[in-house]
Amino acid sequence: MPTLSVPYSRPSVHLFYPDWSAEGFNQGCLNDGNEPAYMASNPGVYMHSTLDKCCSTHFAWNYDSCMGKLDDTCARALWYPDWEGTNTGCVRDGNEPLYMTQNNVQYLFSTKADCCKEHYSWNLVDCIGSSSTSSGSKYYPDWLGDDTCKNDGAAPTYMAQNPTMWLHDTLSSCCTKNYGWKMSECMNGGNAPAPSPGSGLYYPDWTGANEGCLNDGNEPDYMAANPTQWMHSTLDSCCKKNYSYNLAGCQGNASAAVASSGTSTWYMSWSSNKCVQDCEGAAPCGGLANSWDLTYATQSQCCSERMWWDITACKAA
């Protein structure tokens, strides 16, 4: 008996390609089978089996936007609290309960950091760090945000997957590598560690003569522990905030005191090619700074701004 051959058509599988057309605005990847001929003839370079690979390869600078281009990728890319699983953090496997899908504003998040902050604030470090694609407490350049370095655990996936290139242990190293031309702005805009006592910052001398601000490193512990509230990088800002009723007296008293002893801030000494302290005596003092010298609260800030290409030599004793 003859065997009937039934025609069989295998479903088409379209690979992802970068949409560089004018209509695509050069922002994402598609898998509609309409890739240009030169891409189709060179699939090893242009064609990819996953959206993630296409976005990472061709739109790493705009990865998050690229990953959201296709309508059917939203669910698997959003984070939700894993209350029915291990309940130790947020996941994005597309298996969120129906009530979360129906209340997406409350339960679904585009970044893991946002999900953790909302639902696991009591265990934030473990929640953010529980995924290999999280940047944890490492610093990364926030190109698409505040244009500074951050350590909020929300680095783009392509950065988290290539930590040697993008992630840094300190704010200073991240700013030096990625924002060398605007070092001061980066250091001030990032999540910098709080300054320690004796850093040369000004504070109101309420327990002393109470006539002005000092920067002798003897600020009370409660001021050192809350530098944003009490410590100032300049005498002027300290006086204006705490002694506005006697501004001239505040600035005059401190000016007289530092005229002979220095300010203990740091400035660049080009004769020795290092940052020295504005004071008389043995190193790290480098003599009194001139009126035209730019001064900094710490030696690290001075070196990062004035001699960023060789910070080790700048700090040498």
C-alpha positions as a printed Julia matrix, in Angstrom:
317×3 Matrix{Float64}:
  0.0    0.0    0.0
  1.52   3.31  -1.01
  2.45   5.73   1.76
  1.01   9.17   1.49
  3.5   11.94   2.0
  1.95  14.86   3.84
  3.73  18.13   3.19
  5.26  19.55   6.38
  6.29  23.11   6.81
  8.67  23.79   9.69
  7.81  26.98  11.58
 10.1   29.87  10.72
 12.57  30.95  13.39
 13.78  34.5   13.06
 16.97  35.63  14.77
 17.41  39.01  16.42
 19.27  41.76  14.57
 20.12  45.42  15.37
 17.51  47.78  13.95
 19.66  50.61  12.59
 16.99  51.85  10.2
 15.61  55.37  10.37
 12.29  53.97  11.59
 14.02  52.11  14.41
 15.81  55.22  15.65
 18.87  53.08  16.27
 17.51  51.99  19.65
 16.86  48.24  19.69
 16.74  44.77  18.14
 14.04  43.02  16.12
 13.32  39.43  15.06
 10.75  40.05  12.34
 12.77  38.46   9.53
 13.33  41.79   7.8
 17.04  42.13   8.48
 19.07  43.73   5.65
 20.74  41.34   3.2
 24.24  42.16   4.43
 23.23  41.08   7.95
 21.58  37.88   6.74
 24.72  36.99   4.79
 26.94  37.57   7.83
 24.95  36.07  10.73
 27.99  35.51  12.93
 28.31  39.26  13.34
 24.75  40.55  13.17
 22.3   37.76  14.0
 21.59  36.47  17.52
 19.38  33.8   19.06
 18.4   35.93  22.07
 17.36  39.52  22.55
 19.82  39.84  25.42
 22.78  38.9   23.22
 21.73  41.3   20.47
 21.26  44.19  22.91
 24.49  43.47  24.78
 26.46  43.35  21.53
 25.02  46.3   19.64
 23.32  48.53  22.22
 25.34  48.05  25.4
 25.26  51.8   25.99
 21.46  51.72  25.98
 20.85  48.15  27.13
 17.77  48.7   29.31
 15.93  50.59  26.58
 16.87  47.95  24.01
 15.57  45.12  26.19
 12.2   46.84  26.44
 11.68  47.35  22.72
  9.7   44.17  22.06
  6.21  43.82  23.53
  6.67  40.16  24.48
  9.81  40.73  26.54
  8.31  42.86  29.29
  7.07  40.08  31.61
 10.32  38.13  31.68
 12.36  41.28  32.25
 10.49  42.64  35.28
 11.46  41.93  38.89
  8.99  40.9   41.62
  9.29  39.89  45.32
  9.76  36.12  45.63
  7.42  35.63  48.59
  6.29  32.17  47.45
  9.86  30.96  46.89
 12.87  31.44  49.17
 11.6   34.92  50.17
 15.15  36.29  50.29
 15.0   38.64  47.32
 13.5   39.56  43.96
 13.46  37.41  40.82
 12.44  37.94  37.18
 11.54  34.51  35.83
  8.1   35.47  34.53
  6.35  33.32  37.15
  4.95  36.09  39.3
  1.47  35.39  40.81
 -1.54  36.7   38.9
 -2.35  39.32  41.54
  1.1   40.86  41.0
  0.61  40.99  37.24
 -2.75  42.66  37.77
 -1.17  45.2   40.16
  2.09  45.74  38.28
  2.73  49.25  39.6
  2.99  47.88  43.13
  4.77  44.58  42.52
  6.73  44.67  39.23
  9.94  46.67  38.73
 12.31  47.31  35.86
 15.38  47.11  38.13
 16.23  44.71  40.92
 17.37  47.57  43.14
 13.92  49.22  43.04
 12.2   45.93  43.86
 14.53  45.27  46.79
 14.17  48.79  48.18
 10.37  48.51  48.1
  9.88  44.97  49.46
 13.14  43.92  51.15
 14.43  47.15  52.71
 15.15  45.19  55.9
 17.51  42.9   53.97
 18.61  45.23  51.17
 22.25  44.15  50.87
 21.46  40.44  50.58
 18.54  41.09  48.23
 20.51  43.22  45.79
 23.54  40.96  45.98
 21.68  37.68  45.53
 22.0   37.7   41.73
 25.08  37.33  39.58
 23.76  40.18  37.44
 23.68  42.63  40.37
 26.51  45.1   40.9
 26.12  44.96  44.68
 28.01  47.76  46.44
 30.47  48.28  43.58
 30.62  51.67  41.87
 29.67  52.03  38.19
 29.32  54.98  35.76
 25.68  56.06  35.55
 25.77  57.23  31.92
 21.98  57.39  31.51
 21.16  58.87  34.92
 22.96  61.52  36.94
 26.19  61.2   34.92
 28.26  60.26  37.97
 29.3   57.04  39.72
 26.85  55.13  41.9
 26.88  52.02  44.08
 23.17  51.32  44.41
 23.36  47.82  42.92
 21.49  48.92  39.8
 24.28  48.8   37.22
 23.1   47.77  33.72
 23.39  44.05  33.03
 26.25  44.46  30.56
 28.29  46.17  33.3
 27.44  43.59  35.97
 28.43  40.82  33.56
 31.79  42.49  32.86
 32.86  43.72  36.32
 36.56  44.0   35.47
 35.74  46.65  32.89
 32.93  48.56  34.61
 32.76  47.97  38.38
 35.02  49.62  40.96
 35.67  49.18  44.67
 35.86  52.92  45.34
 34.13  56.06  44.12
 37.51  57.63  43.41
 38.65  54.87  41.03
 35.32  54.91  39.18
 35.39  58.7   38.77
 39.05  58.7   37.73
 38.46  56.16  34.96
 35.12  57.39  33.64
 34.85  61.08  34.54
 38.43  62.31  34.66
 37.51  65.55  32.93
 34.94  66.41  35.64
 36.46  64.7   38.67
 35.22  67.18  41.25
 31.61  66.99  40.06
 31.73  63.19  40.0
 33.13  62.95  43.53
 30.52  65.35  44.86
 27.6   63.78  43.0
 28.39  60.16  43.84
 27.63  58.26  47.0
 30.91  59.19  48.66
 31.81  57.83  52.1
 31.3   60.23  54.99
 34.42  62.22  55.92
 36.19  61.18  59.09
 37.18  63.47  61.98
 40.24  65.53  61.25
 39.47  65.8   57.54
 39.92  69.57  57.57
 36.21  70.4   57.27
 34.65  73.34  59.11
 32.13  73.0   61.94
 30.37  75.48  64.3
 32.34  75.92  67.53
 29.38  75.91  69.9
 31.25  74.27  72.79
 34.13  76.75  72.61
 34.01  80.5   72.23
 30.92  80.12  70.02
 32.04  82.98  67.81
 32.78  81.15  64.58
 33.71  77.97  62.72
 36.83  75.85  63.15
 38.52  73.12  61.1
 40.91  71.73  63.69
 39.55  68.18  63.59
 38.01  68.44  67.07
 34.37  68.49  66.04
 31.99  66.6   68.41
 31.18  63.01  67.54
 27.59  63.82  66.63
 28.82  66.3   64.02
 31.39  63.9   62.58
 28.71  61.21  62.36
 26.36  63.53  60.45
 28.67  65.49  58.12
 25.93  66.49  55.7
 24.28  68.48  58.48
 27.29  69.91  60.31
 30.51  69.75  58.29
 31.45  72.22  55.53
 34.23  72.31  52.96
 34.55  76.1   53.2
 34.53  78.62  56.02
 32.03  80.75  54.13
 29.35  78.04  53.94
 29.78  77.13  57.62
 29.46  80.76  58.74
 26.45  81.46  56.55
 24.56  78.46  57.89
 25.42  78.74  61.58
 26.43  82.36  62.25
 24.44  84.37  59.72
 23.63  86.9   62.47
 27.37  87.6   62.91
 28.82  86.69  59.52
 31.65  89.22  59.53
 32.73  88.2   63.01
 32.64  84.49  62.15
 34.73  84.92  59.03
 37.09  87.37  60.72
 37.85  85.22  63.76
 38.63  82.17  61.71
 40.66  84.15  59.21
 42.84  85.56  61.95
 43.34  82.14  63.46
 44.39  80.47  60.24
 46.59  83.29  58.97
 49.6   81.94  60.85
 48.68  78.27  61.23
 47.13  77.42  57.87
 43.77  75.85  57.15
 44.81  72.17  57.2
 43.27  71.8   53.73
 45.27  70.34  50.83
 46.75  71.99  47.76
 48.95  70.99  44.82
 52.67  71.7   45.22
 54.04  71.53  41.69
 57.6   71.88  42.97
 57.3   68.5   44.71
 54.63  67.03  42.39
 52.32  66.02  45.22
 49.41  67.34  47.25
 50.5   68.82  50.57
 48.69  70.25  53.57
 48.26  73.96  54.2
 50.27  74.13  57.43
 53.77  74.72  58.77
 55.93  71.84  59.99
 56.9   68.34  58.94
 55.2   66.38  56.15
 52.47  66.25  55.09
 52.62  70.02  55.72
 53.94  71.88  52.71
 53.91  75.42  54.06
 51.1   77.93  53.88
 49.1   77.93  50.66
 49.1   80.99  48.45
 45.88  82.89  47.86
 45.7   81.56  44.3
 46.1   77.88  45.25
 43.0   75.71  44.94
 42.44  73.84  48.2
 40.64  70.57  48.94
 39.21  68.95  52.06
 41.28  65.76  51.64
 44.5   64.71  49.96
 42.59  62.15  47.89
 40.34  64.84  46.44
 43.34  67.05  45.71
 45.23  64.27  43.92
 42.16  63.08  42.02
 41.57  66.6   40.72
 45.09  67.95  40.22
 47.23  64.88  39.46
 44.75  62.15  38.59
 47.1   60.41  36.16
 49.47  59.32  38.98
 47.62  59.38  42.3
 50.15  57.09  44.01
 53.02  59.51  43.37
 50.8   62.42  44.35
 50.21  60.89  47.8
 53.82  59.78  48.37
 55.31  60.95  51.66
